[in-house]
Amino acid sequence: MMISTFHDGQLCFSNVYRLTLMIFRL
């Protein structure tokens, strides 16, 4: 997932946040 778009930055942040929550849950 290599997106070099400033507008997609928000989506990337959301995905990372969700992944972090999932990892912390485990």
Distance bins in CASP14 RR format, pairs under 12 A and 6 or more apart:
PFRMAT RR
TARGET T0000
AUTHOR 0000-0000-0000
RMODE 2
METHOD distances of the structure
MODEL  1
1 8 0 0 0 0 1 0 0 0 0 0 0
1 9 0 0 0 0 0 1 0 0 0 0 0
1 11 0 0 0 0 1 0 0 0 0 0 0
1 12 1 0 0 1 0 0 0 0 0 0 0
1 15 1 0 0 1 0 0 0 0 0 0 0
1 16 0 0 0 0 0 1 0 0 0 0 0
1 19 0 0 0 0 0 1 0 0 0 0 0
2 8 0 0 0 0 0 1 0 0 0 0 0
2 12 0 0 0 0 0 1 0 0 0 0 0
3 9 1 0 0 1 0 0 0 0 0 0 0
3 10 0 0 0 0 0 1 0 0 0 0 0
3 11 1 0 0 1 0 0 0 0 0 0 0
3 12 1 0 0 1 0 0 0 0 0 0 0
3 13 0 0 0 0 0 1 0 0 0 0 0
3 15 0 0 0 0 0 1 0 0 0 0 0
3 16 0 0 0 0 0 1 0 0 0 0 0
4 12 0 0 0 0 0 1 0 0 0 0 0
5 11 0 0 0 0 1 0 0 0 0 0 0
5 12 0 0 0 0 1 0 0 0 0 0 0
6 12 0 0 0 0 0 1 0 0 0 0 0
6 13 0 0 0 0 0 1 0 0 0 0 0
7 13 0 0 0 0 0 1 0 0 0 0 0
8 14 0 0 0 0 0 1 0 0 0 0 0
8 15 0 0 0 0 1 0 0 0 0 0 0
9 15 0 0 0 0 1 0 0 0 0 0 0
9 16 0 0 0 0 1 0 0 0 0 0 0
9 17 0 0 0 0 0 1 0 0 0 0 0
10 16 0 0 0 0 0 1 0 0 0 0 0
10 17 0 0 0 0 0 1 0 0 0 0 0
11 17 0 0 0 0 0 1 0 0 0 0 0
11 18 0 0 0 0 0 1 0 0 0 0 0
12 18 0 0 0 0 0 1 0 0 0 0 0
12 19 0 0 0 0 0 1 0 0 0 0 0
13 19 0 0 0 0 0 1 0 0 0 0 0
13 20 0 0 0 0 0 1 0 0 0 0 0
14 20 0 0 0 0 0 1 0 0 0 0 0
14 21 0 0 0 0 0 1 0 0 0 0 0
15 21 0 0 0 0 0 1 0 0 0 0 0
15 22 0 0 0 0 0 1 0 0 0 0 0
16 22 0 0 0 0 0 1 0 0 0 0 0
16 23 0 0 0 0 0 1 0 0 0 0 0
17 23 0 0 0 0 0 1 0 0 0 0 0
17 24 0 0 0 0 0 1 0 0 0 0 0
18 24 0 0 0 0 0 1 0 0 0 0 0
18 25 0 0 0 0 0 1 0 0 0 0 0
19 25 0 0 0 0 0 1 0 0 0 0 0
19 26 0 0 0 0 0 1 0 0 0 0 0
20 26 0 0 0 0 0 1 0 0 0 0 0
END
